[in-house]
Amino acid sequence: MTDAFIKLEKLTKVFPGHTEPAVDELDLCVREGEIVMLVGPSGCGKTTTMKMINRLVEPTSGRIVIDGQDVTGVNPDELRRRIGYVIQQGGLFPHLRVRDNVAAVLRLLGWPKARIDPRVDEMLELVGLDPSVYRDRYPKHLSGGQRQRVGVARALAADPPIMLMDEPFGAVDPIAREHLQNEFLRLQQEIRKTIVFVTHDITEAVKMGDRIAIVRDKSAVAQFDVPARVLASPADEFVRDFLGNNAELRALSLLEVSAHQFSPFPHVSMEPGTTQGDTAHRGPATVVLEDGRPVGWLIADEGPGRFLPVCPLSLGPQTMLSDALNQMVTEGTPAALLTDAAGQFAGCVEFTAVQRAVAGTSAGAAMDERPSEREVAGADGHA
């Protein structure tokens, strides 16, 4: 992933009637198979930049090179059929059923019906929608999250190497948005598309991006790097202000929980069903195990001790310190409970471990705790 798959060279857009460019001589490289997040304040030109890649907006000057080919002057309709495009709410045709929305590009490409129908079903299954339930529905009968999934299915149907995503999850509620983000990241592990993703939300950028391009006015790139280094080492005051005062806390979503962060807590084995109600517990907070699996805590309050049930986290690459912190805050536990791959008790991460990680992130050191594909992909630094 060292060569540029999408290369923007001195890309400029001046809209008719304006003297100042919306995008001014932008240079940007996107590697094959990565998600690059374009993030910046409203009106900075990030959506215009993305639309120039598939020439929904024609550049005034500069070049767009895709996989070594200068596509600045090719037929724009042919270019767009090679690039998936997803916008808020999927941009579905309201008068067409789901199956026809997903098949729209395939029909433009001249696919036969015998090939289109199974492909539509395959794409719906890929995005988690049962074809027998959803293929004949109209967009008005879908939730916001379901419409967004259909939009992704349509963008993927012709198996384009590139996907452009313009605030795709911005119009759904926070819970659905997080679920869609997680599902898309899981999906990306299978499809490995090259993705340019526009957002104004730095939290989404940190979560979704292999690299983040923070842009200021006229799409001038203020910093382009992996999320870890953007959070730990903002390039200038503009980036620092855009990240806000809690950049270190956002970094917790990039730091995996690891065994060296565990703190010792006493634990006790109990028979299933014996943890309900008051207990005689009077000692320190104690982990309760049932057949070796953590199920909660025995907490000693001023009155009788009580059992606090908790759903533990799994120790692995998908569990971050932000998840541990969330468990402690929402459940009111003295530490987060972790299990191993077999569901057995692995250890506890208490709040002091999170504090140490935040302090380390501020110094730029804690990011070394999470070697990942993002770090490997960005090892050669700025584009």
C-alpha positions as CSV (number, residue, x, y, z in Angstrom):
1,M,0.0,0.0,0.0
2,T,2.8,2.4,-0.8
3,D,1.7,3.5,-4.4
4,A,-1.0,6.0,-5.0
5,F,-4.1,4.5,-6.5
6,I,-5.9,7.8,-6.7
7,K,-3.7,10.8,-7.3
8,L,-5.0,14.4,-7.3
9,E,-2.5,16.8,-8.9
10,K,-2.9,20.6,-8.5
11,L,-6.6,20.0,-8.6
12,T,-8.5,23.3,-8.7
13,K,-12.2,24.3,-9.0
14,V,-13.5,27.9,-9.5
15,F,-17.2,28.0,-9.8
16,P,-18.9,30.3,-12.4
17,G,-19.4,33.8,-11.0
18,H,-16.7,33.4,-8.4
19,T,-13.2,34.7,-8.4
20,E,-11.9,32.7,-5.5
21,P,-11.4,28.9,-6.0
22,A,-13.4,26.5,-3.9
23,V,-10.5,24.1,-4.2
24,D,-7.0,25.5,-4.9
25,E,-4.2,23.4,-6.4
26,L,-4.9,20.3,-4.2
27,D,-2.3,17.5,-4.2
28,L,-3.5,14.3,-2.5
29,C,-2.7,10.6,-2.8
30,V,-4.9,7.7,-1.8
31,R,-3.4,4.2,-1.6
32,E,-5.2,1.1,-2.8
33,G,-7.5,-0.5,-0.3
34,E,-7.4,2.2,2.3
35,I,-10.1,4.6,3.7
36,V,-9.0,8.2,3.6
37,M,-11.2,10.6,5.5
38,L,-11.6,14.1,4.3
39,V,-12.6,16.2,7.3
40,G,-12.8,19.9,7.9
41,P,-15.3,22.7,8.7
42,S,-18.4,23.4,6.6
43,G,-17.7,25.1,3.3
44,C,-14.0,24.2,3.2
45,G,-14.3,22.4,-0.2
46,K,-14.1,18.8,0.9
47,T,-17.3,17.6,-0.8
48,T,-16.3,19.5,-4.0
49,T,-13.0,17.7,-3.9
50,M,-14.7,14.3,-3.6
51,K,-17.1,15.1,-6.4
52,M,-14.2,16.0,-8.7
53,I,-12.9,12.5,-8.4
54,N,-15.8,11.1,-10.3
55,R,-16.4,14.4,-12.1
56,L,-19.8,15.2,-10.8
57,V,-18.0,18.5,-10.5
58,E,-15.7,19.2,-13.4
59,P,-12.3,20.5,-12.3
60,T,-11.1,23.9,-13.6
61,S,-7.6,22.7,-13.8
62,G,-5.3,20.0,-12.5
63,R,-5.3,16.2,-13.0
64,I,-7.1,13.2,-11.6
65,V,-5.1,10.0,-12.0
66,I,-6.6,6.6,-11.1
67,D,-4.6,3.5,-11.2
68,G,-2.0,5.2,-13.4
69,Q,-4.6,6.5,-15.9
70,D,-5.4,10.2,-16.3
71,V,-9.2,10.3,-16.1
72,T,-9.5,14.1,-16.3
73,G,-10.6,13.9,-19.9
74,V,-12.4,10.5,-20.2
75,N,-16.1,10.1,-20.6
76,P,-17.5,11.1,-17.2
77,D,-20.4,8.6,-17.4
78,E,-18.0,5.7,-18.0
79,L,-15.9,7.0,-15.2
80,R,-18.8,7.1,-12.7
81,R,-19.8,3.5,-13.6
82,R,-16.4,2.4,-12.2
83,I,-16.8,4.3,-9.0
84,G,-19.3,3.6,-6.2
85,Y,-21.0,6.7,-4.8
86,V,-22.9,6.8,-1.4
87,I,-24.6,9.9,0.0
88,Q,-26.9,10.5,3.0
89,Q,-29.9,8.2,3.1
90,G,-28.3,6.3,0.2
91,G,-29.7,8.7,-2.5
92,L,-32.3,6.1,-3.5
93,F,-34.8,6.5,-6.2
94,P,-38.1,6.7,-4.2
95,H,-40.3,5.3,-7.1
96,L,-38.1,2.2,-7.5
97,R,-38.2,-0.9,-5.3
98,V,-35.0,-1.9,-3.4
99,R,-34.0,-4.5,-6.0
100,D,-34.3,-1.9,-8.8
101,N,-32.3,0.6,-6.8
102,V,-29.5,-1.9,-6.3
103,A,-29.6,-2.9,-10.0
104,A,-29.5,0.6,-11.4
105,V,-25.8,0.7,-12.3
106,L,-25.9,-2.9,-13.4
107,R,-28.5,-2.1,-16.0
108,L,-26.6,0.8,-17.2
109,L,-23.6,-1.5,-17.7
110,G,-25.8,-3.9,-19.8
111,W,-25.9,-6.8,-17.4
112,P,-28.5,-9.5,-18.4
113,K,-31.4,-10.0,-16.0
114,A,-30.3,-13.5,-15.3
115,R,-27.1,-12.1,-13.8
116,I,-28.6,-9.1,-12.2
117,D,-31.1,-10.8,-9.9
118,P,-28.7,-13.0,-8.0
119,R,-26.2,-10.2,-7.8
120,V,-28.9,-8.0,-6.2
121,D,-29.6,-10.7,-3.6
122,E,-25.9,-11.2,-3.0
123,M,-25.4,-7.5,-2.3
124,L,-28.4,-7.2,0.0
125,E,-27.1,-10.2,2.0
126,L,-23.6,-8.6,2.1
127,V,-25.0,-5.5,3.8
128,G,-27.2,-7.5,6.2
129,L,-30.6,-7.2,4.6
130,D,-32.6,-10.4,3.9
131,P,-33.5,-10.3,0.2
132,S,-36.7,-12.1,0.7
133,V,-37.8,-9.4,3.1
134,Y,-36.4,-6.2,1.5
135,R,-36.0,-6.6,-2.2
136,D,-39.6,-5.7,-3.1
137,R,-39.9,-2.8,-0.6
138,Y,-39.9,0.9,-1.6
139,P,-37.5,3.3,0.2
140,K,-40.3,4.9,2.1
141,H,-40.9,1.6,3.9
142,L,-37.3,1.4,5.1
143,S,-35.7,3.0,8.2
144,G,-32.9,5.5,7.7
145,G,-30.3,2.8,8.5
146,Q,-31.9,0.3,6.0
147,R,-31.9,3.0,3.3
148,Q,-28.2,3.6,3.9
149,R,-27.5,-0.1,3.6
150,V,-29.3,-0.3,0.3
151,G,-27.2,2.7,-0.9
152,V,-24.0,0.8,0.0
153,A,-25.3,-2.3,-1.7
154,R,-26.0,-0.3,-4.9
155,A,-22.5,1.3,-4.8
156,L,-20.9,-2.1,-4.5
157,A,-23.1,-4.0,-7.0
158,A,-20.8,-3.5,-10.0
159,D,-17.7,-4.3,-7.8
160,P,-16.0,-0.9,-8.4
161,P,-12.5,-0.5,-7.1
162,I,-13.3,2.9,-5.7
163,M,-16.0,4.2,-3.4
164,L,-16.8,7.8,-2.6
165,M,-18.9,8.4,0.5
166,D,-20.3,11.8,1.3
167,E,-21.5,12.0,4.9
168,P,-23.1,8.6,4.4
169,F,-24.2,8.1,8.1
170,G,-24.9,11.7,9.0
171,A,-28.7,11.5,8.7
172,V,-29.3,8.6,11.1
173,D,-29.6,8.6,14.8
174,P,-26.4,8.1,16.9
175,I,-27.1,4.4,17.8
176,A,-27.9,3.4,14.2
177,R,-24.9,5.5,13.1
178,E,-22.5,3.6,15.3
179,H,-23.9,0.3,14.2
180,L,-23.6,1.3,10.5
181,Q,-20.0,2.4,11.1
182,N,-19.1,-0.9,12.8
183,E,-20.8,-2.9,10.0
184,F,-19.0,-1.0,7.3
185,L,-15.6,-1.4,8.9
186,R,-16.3,-5.2,9.1
187,L,-17.4,-5.2,5.5
188,Q,-14.3,-3.3,4.4
189,Q,-12.2,-6.2,5.8
190,E,-13.8,-8.4,3.1
191,I,-14.1,-6.0,0.2
192,R,-10.9,-3.9,0.6
193,K,-12.2,-1.0,-1.6
194,T,-10.3,2.2,-2.0
195,I,-12.5,4.7,-0.2
196,V,-12.6,8.5,0.0
197,F,-15.0,9.4,2.8
198,V,-16.2,13.0,3.5
199,T,-17.3,13.9,7.1
200,H,-17.3,17.0,9.3
201,D,-17.1,14.7,12.4
202,I,-13.6,14.2,13.7
203,T,-14.8,11.3,15.9
204,E,-16.1,9.5,12.9
205,A,-12.9,10.3,11.0
206,V,-10.8,8.8,13.8
207,K,-12.9,5.7,14.0
208,M,-13.3,5.0,10.2
209,G,-10.1,6.2,8.6
210,D,-6.8,4.5,7.8
211,R,-5.6,8.0,7.2
212,I,-7.2,11.4,7.9
213,A,-6.8,14.5,5.7
214,I,-7.8,17.6,7.8
215,V,-8.5,20.4,5.4
216,R,-8.9,24.1,5.8
217,D,-10.4,26.7,3.4
218,K,-10.1,25.8,-0.3
219,S,-9.3,22.2,0.6
220,A,-5.8,23.1,1.7
221,V,-4.4,20.1,3.6
222,A,-3.4,21.0,7.1
223,Q,-2.4,17.5,8.1
224,F,-2.6,14.1,6.4
225,D,-1.6,11.1,8.5
226,V,-2.8,8.1,10.4
227,P,-5.4,8.9,13.2
228,A,-2.9,8.1,16.0
229,R,-0.4,10.7,14.9
230,V,-3.0,13.3,14.1
231,L,-4.4,13.0,17.7
232,A,-1.0,12.8,19.3
233,S,0.9,15.4,17.3
234,P,-1.4,18.1,15.7
235,A,0.5,19.8,12.9
236,D,-0.5,23.3,13.8
237,E,-3.0,25.5,15.7
238,F,-5.8,25.0,13.1
239,V,-5.6,21.2,13.5
240,R,-5.4,21.5,17.3
241,D,-8.5,23.7,17.4
242,F,-10.4,21.4,15.0
243,L,-9.6,18.4,17.2
244,G,-10.9,20.2,20.3
245,N,-9.8,19.8,23.9
246,N,-10.6,16.1,24.2
247,A,-8.3,14.7,21.5
248,E,-6.6,12.5,24.0
249,L,-10.0,10.9,24.9
250,R,-10.7,10.2,21.3
251,A,-7.4,8.4,21.1
252,L,-8.8,5.8,23.5
253,S,-10.8,4.5,20.6
254,L,-7.5,3.6,18.9
255,L,-5.8,1.9,21.9
256,E,-6.5,-1.7,22.4
257,V,-6.9,-3.1,25.8
258,S,-3.9,-5.3,26.6
259,A,-3.0,-7.7,29.4
260,H,-0.2,-5.4,30.7
261,Q,-2.9,-2.9,31.7
262,F,-4.6,-5.4,34.1
263,S,-4.9,-4.6,37.8
264,P,-5.3,-7.4,40.4
265,F,-8.8,-7.8,42.0
266,P,-10.0,-10.6,44.2
267,H,-12.4,-13.0,42.7
268,V,-14.8,-15.6,44.0
269,S,-16.5,-18.6,42.3
270,M,-20.2,-18.9,42.9
271,E,-22.9,-21.3,41.6
272,P,-25.3,-19.9,39.0
273,G,-28.3,-18.3,40.6
274,T,-26.7,-17.6,44.0
275,T,-25.7,-14.0,43.2
276,Q,-29.1,-12.4,43.4
277,G,-30.1,-10.1,46.2
278,D,-28.1,-9.0,49.2
279,T,-25.0,-10.8,50.2
280,A,-22.8,-11.0,53.3
281,H,-19.9,-9.5,51.4
282,R,-17.9,-7.0,53.4
283,G,-14.5,-6.9,51.8
284,P,-13.1,-5.1,48.7
285,A,-14.8,-5.1,45.3
286,T,-14.7,-8.7,44.1
287,V,-15.2,-10.3,40.7
288,V,-17.9,-13.0,40.6
289,L,-17.2,-16.0,38.4
290,E,-19.6,-18.7,37.3
291,D,-17.8,-21.7,35.8
292,G,-14.8,-19.4,35.3
293,R,-16.8,-16.8,33.5
294,P,-17.0,-13.3,35.0
295,V,-20.6,-12.2,35.5
296,G,-20.3,-9.2,37.8
297,W,-19.1,-7.8,41.0
298,L,-19.7,-8.1,44.7
299,I,-19.7,-4.6,46.1
300,A,-19.6,-3.7,49.7
301,D,-21.8,-0.6,50.5
302,E,-22.7,0.8,53.8
303,G,-25.5,-1.7,54.1
304,P,-25.5,-5.4,53.0
305,G,-23.2,-6.2,50.1
306,R,-24.8,-6.3,46.7
307,F,-24.2,-8.1,43.4
308,L,-23.7,-5.9,40.4
309,P,-24.2,-7.8,37.1
310,V,-21.9,-6.9,34.2
311,C,-21.6,-8.1,30.6
312,P,-17.8,-8.5,30.2
313,L,-15.7,-7.4,27.2
314,S,-13.6,-9.7,25.0
315,L,-9.9,-9.2,25.1
316,G,-8.9,-8.8,21.5
317,P,-8.2,-6.4,18.6
318,Q,-11.8,-5.1,18.6
319,T,-11.9,-4.0,22.2
320,M,-10.5,-0.6,22.9
321,L,-9.8,1.4,26.1
322,S,-12.8,3.5,25.2
323,D,-15.0,0.4,25.6
324,A,-13.4,-0.3,29.0
325,L,-14.1,3.3,30.1
326,N,-17.7,3.1,28.8
327,Q,-18.3,-0.1,30.8
328,M,-17.0,1.6,34.0
329,V,-19.0,4.8,33.5
330,T,-22.3,3.3,32.4
331,E,-22.3,0.3,34.8
332,G,-20.7,2.0,37.7
333,T,-18.1,-0.7,38.2
334,P,-14.7,-0.4,39.9
335,A,-13.0,-1.8,36.7
336,A,-13.8,-3.2,33.3
337,L,-14.1,-7.0,33.1
338,L,-12.3,-8.9,30.3
339,T,-12.6,-12.4,29.0
340,D,-10.3,-14.5,26.8
341,A,-11.3,-16.1,23.5
342,A,-12.9,-19.0,25.4
343,G,-15.1,-16.7,27.6
344,Q,-13.0,-17.3,30.7
345,F,-12.0,-14.5,33.1
346,A,-8.9,-12.7,31.7
347,G,-8.5,-9.7,33.9
348,C,-9.6,-6.2,35.0
349,V,-8.8,-2.8,33.7
350,E,-9.4,0.0,36.2
351,F,-9.7,3.7,35.6
352,T,-6.1,4.5,36.5
353,A,-5.0,2.5,33.4
354,V,-7.1,4.7,31.3
355,Q,-5.7,7.8,32.9
356,R,-2.1,6.6,32.2
357,A,-3.1,6.0,28.5
358,V,-4.5,9.5,28.2
359,A,-1.4,11.0,29.7
360,G,0.8,8.9,27.4
361,T,-1.2,10.0,24.4
362,S,-0.7,13.6,25.3
363,A,3.0,13.0,25.2
364,G,2.7,11.0,21.9
365,A,3.9,7.8,23.5
366,A,0.8,5.8,24.1
367,M,0.1,5.3,20.4
368,D,3.0,2.9,20.3
369,E,0.8,0.5,22.3
370,R,-1.4,-0.2,19.3
371,P,0.6,-1.5,16.3
372,S,-2.0,-1.9,13.6
373,E,-2.7,-1.9,9.9
374,R,-3.2,1.8,10.2
375,E,0.3,2.3,11.5
376,V,1.8,0.0,8.9
377,A,-0.1,1.6,6.1
378,G,1.0,5.1,7.2
379,A,4.6,4.2,8.0
380,D,5.9,6.3,5.2
381,G,4.4,9.4,6.7
382,H,2.7,12.3,4.9
383,A,1.5,12.0,1.4
